[in-house]
Amino acid sequence: MKMKYWTLFGCLALGLWGLGKSVQACTGISLTAKDGSHVVARTIEWGGSNLHSSYVIVPRGYTQQSYTPDGKKNGMTFTARYGFVGLAVESEEFVVEGLNEKGLSAGLFYFPNYGAYPPYDAQQNAKNIADMQLVSFILGNCQNVDQVQNLLQQVRVVSIDPRASTVHWRFTEPSGRQVVVEIVNGETRFYENKLGVLTNSPGFEWQLTNLNNYVNLYAGSAATRSFGGIELKSIGAGSAMLGIPGDVTPPSRFVRAAFYQTTAPQVDSAHQAVLQGFQILNNFDIPIGTEFSAGEPVTDIPSATQWTAAADLQNLKIYYRTMYNSAIRCIDLRTIDFARVHYQTAPLDRVTEQPVTVLSIQ
């Protein structure tokens, strides 16, 4: 059994969060509709292989145990007080995005080279929880951000495999309050995220500071002006954002997401905000090939952006679309009786090919 766990961990560490060159990226945004509803949306990228993503329905009272670097399930045991729906990668236990029945949203984002968890201590396994299982732990036990902050002070986050990268998290409550959690030098740090944007490294504070480098950008077109005896005119719409970074690095995606989010018109309802979120995040799809050098073998998947998700915190709905099917699918938590439903999981896509509808023209 131990060999089975280590095989899984090794694949995860060297694959999803590991040491390879492929794109490991996530972009998160937040939107508020005129009716006061709050929506969070995000992408998840990995260009190295298919993440075999699934959705998971977790009922109240469901108990899990954390993996540890020992290669065993001998970490903290935790039981869900609240039911939730999660989107998982590689293993159904590794939920990286989810929404619970109280409207709390939680998401995990890749955070290489800047985070550092406390040293693993097997003597504290009753408090040790794997970073890849923290989303499940929080969704099952918290209703709001204050409870998240209190609970995180009582646990020790560990990496499943020492070769793997660290991650950071965002937690959003129905009021719209959002915090980013990073563990640096073994210390858990909380940041109020009033902007509502998150990508990857460097740390969240640095990303906010970096926005000041783009203070000249604004929506619309730049004004015509005289210059050395000639007249300079905009050559196309949107010229006031000329210079916004277009590459796929985390700082550039953070800047782009911040400007696209804040310049988006406020829509009337949560449903419209969900659709708007998917439209904005279209700009962050990473095509396969961009992360591979010339001559390197390219992964046989349609996109490095394997799926995009959104959560409506007021109406308790979680949405997703994938690299294999761009149709938006929805799970309505209000239709689930979390006191009676059984734990269950299913792949995000049962058919791994984009459906195409042929129109009949007469």
ABEGO torsion letter per residue (X at the ends): XAAAAAAAAAAAAABAABABABBBBBBBBBBBBAAGBBBBBBBBBBAABBAGBBBBBBBBGBBBBBBBAAGBBABBBBBBABBBBBBBBGBAABBABBBBAAGBBBBBBBBBGABBBBBBBAAAAAABBBAAAAAAAAAAABABAAAAAAAAAABBBBBABAABBBBBBBBBBAAGBBBBBBBBGGBBBBBBBAAGBBBBOBBAAAAAAAAAAAAABBBEBBBBBBBGGBBBBBABBGAAABGBBABABAAAAAAAAAAAAAABBBBABAAAAAAAAAAAAAAABBBBGAABBBGBBBBBBABABABBBBBBAAAGBBBBBBAABABBBBBBAAABBAAABBBBBBBABABBBBBBBBBBBX
